[in-house]
Amino acid sequence: MHFSILFASAWLAICSTIVSAFPDVPFTTSGRWIRDSNGKNFTYVGVNWPGAADTMLPEGLQYQSISFIVSKIKSLNLNVIRLTFAIEMIDDILDKGGDVPILTAFTKALGSSNGQKVFNAVVKNNPQFSASTTRLQVSHNANINLIRNSDSSMQVFDAVAAECAKQGIYVHLDNHMSQAAWCCSTTDGNSWFGDKYFDVTKWKRGLEYIAKHVSFPR
């Protein structure tokens, strides 16, 4: 069993955009139904965007820009993406000194030659990214207020959320895997509490980290 977690639509860095793009949030649940802030039922009509595989990055950016991909989703009259992430990414942040630049993520997963090629293609299609771009966590050397106000592209997951908010697409965050890998099987070590890679304490910690990262200010 793989577990998912539902949040409203995007990151704290783009809250002002969210308010204008999604006037009927936050969502609540009532039995089987998702309800908007007016009490009306809301129906998800969406698509998966995998981000829990070995690079721990939303996939396909070496082929198209984030804005193009989101626009294609929008053109199909879909209203949500199910954006997957791996607990291993949070473990890296909390246990290994912070998030890594995306080039490091690519070279670790694909090797130095292929990793560099994919990184170059990603940056060509998404020129807002650079050698300092990380997956999720803001760089320790970055100006947090500047990023929150104008430059969420410093993190790839935040850039995806920002573009989705801009185009009126909700984001459903899905903790798809514990160890980053292509999903799935019942024997991959990720399937149930206490499996080889399913550390329950780290799983709960990872969900808490993501929840705080995307939560609205109170």
Secondary structure, DSSP 8 states (H G I E B T S, - for coil): --------SS-GGGHHHHHHH-TT-S-EEETTEEE-TTS-EE---EEEE---STT-S-TTTTTS-HHHHHHHHHHTT--EEEEEEEHHHHHHHHHSSS--BHHHHHHHHH-HHHHHHHHHHHHHH-TT--TT-BSSS--TTS-HHHHHHH-GGGBHHHHHHHHHHHHT-EEEEEEEESS-SS---TTSS-SSTTSTT--HHHHHHHHHHHHHHH----
